[in-house]
Amino acid sequence: MSTIELKNIITEHLSHIDDVSFLNAIKTIIESKASLGTYELNDYQKNRINLARLQLKKRQTITHEDLQKEIDLWLSSK
């Protein structure tokens, strides 16, 4: 199926949908793809993501509450 055919099918289906939440979600997806294109991560970003995944696997995590306490402590020491 060609790109043009897919666009036509999607447009036809969208014209029959009245769900505002769904249409807003589709709009967000389309805007992010149309305006940004494909985002390329640099090596540093890829390494940080891999490190975070490893920490998650090892259960080296912190609760949101504990993180907030650390942030508050850090901000109060400035």
Secondary structure, DSSP 4 states (H G I P E B T S, - for coil): --HHHHHHHHHHHHTT---HHHHHHHHHHHHHHHHH-PPPP-HHHHHHHHHHHHHHHTT----HHHHHHHHHHHHHT-
